[in-house]
Amino acid sequence: MKTKHTLGKWIVVDSGGKVISQTTEETYSDICTLADRPLAISPEVEANAKLIAAAPELLEALSDLIEKVSPYIYKLGVKKGFSELVSLEQAKKAIKKATE
């Protein structure tokens, strides 16, 4: 899958809700900062930062899973595999939302 987002491993730094993309030990790009001061850090802010940092890996894993399971789900047909087909379509919509 061709991506347009910032490459590199996304990580949370300094527990300030700051997410960066790290390509080498010395090279990184800011992705976002969720809190402007240490007192604004809450469990919710930290959880949001972790979710954002995991986004590239989640996108890659979901895309890979769709590619691998689609043939089996389509083989089941609508009557036998309806819930699986619905889940597959939801996954595709989520990827579209993240990439378009």
RATAFEN-V200443 format. One record per residue. N is the residue number from 1. RES is the residue in one letter. SS is DSSP state (a for helix, b for strand, c for the rest). PSI is psi as a letter, one per 20 degrees, with the letter a starting at -180 (* if undefined). OMEGA is omega in whole degrees, 0 to 359 (999 if undefined). Layout:
n = <N:N>
res = <RES:RES>
ss = <SS:SS>
psi = <PSI:PSI>
omega = <OMEGA:OMEGA>
//
This chain:
n = <1:2:3:4:5:6:7:8:9:10:11:12:13:14:15:16:17:18:19:20:21:22:23:24:25:26:27:28:29:30:31:32:33:34:35:36:37:38:39:40:41:42:43:44:45:46:47:48:49:50:51:52:53:54:55:56:57:58:59:60:61:62:63:64:65:66:67:68:69:70:71:72:73:74:75:76:77:78:79:80:81:82:83:84:85:86:87:88:89:90:91:92:93:94:95:96:97:98:99:100>
res = <M:K:T:K:H:T:L:G:K:W:I:V:V:D:S:G:G:K:V:I:S:Q:T:T:E:E:T:Y:S:D:I:C:T:L:A:D:R:P:L:A:I:S:P:E:V:E:A:N:A:K:L:I:A:A:A:P:E:L:L:E:A:L:S:D:L:I:E:K:V:S:P:Y:I:Y:K:L:G:V:K:K:G:F:S:E:L:V:S:L:E:Q:A:K:K:A:I:K:K:A:T:E>
ss = <c:c:c:c:c:c:c:c:b:b:b:b:b:c:c:c:c:b:b:b:b:b:c:c:c:c:c:b:b:b:b:b:b:c:c:c:c:a:a:a:c:c:a:a:a:a:a:a:a:a:a:a:a:a:a:a:a:a:a:a:a:a:a:a:a:a:a:a:a:a:a:a:a:a:a:a:a:a:a:a:c:a:a:a:a:a:a:a:a:a:a:a:a:a:a:a:a:a:a:c>
psi = <p:p:q:i:r:p:r:r:p:p:q:p:q:k:k:j:k:p:p:r:p:o:h:r:h:i:p:r:q:p:g:r:p:i:p:i:q:h:i:i:p:r:h:g:g:g:g:g:g:h:g:g:h:i:g:h:h:g:g:g:g:g:g:g:g:g:g:h:i:g:h:h:g:h:h:h:r:h:g:h:k:g:h:h:g:g:g:g:h:h:g:h:h:g:g:g:h:h:i:*>
omega = <178:183:177:183:179:181:180:179:179:181:175:179:174:180:176:181:179:179:178:171:183:179:173:179:183:183:178:176:175:174:178:172:186:179:183:178:183:181:181:181:178:176:179:178:179:178:178:179:179:179:178:180:180:187:180:179:177:179:180:181:180:177:179:179:178:181:184:185:181:181:181:180:180:177:180:183:185:184:183:187:185:182:177:179:177:179:179:180:176:179:179:178:179:178:179:179:183:189:181:999>
//
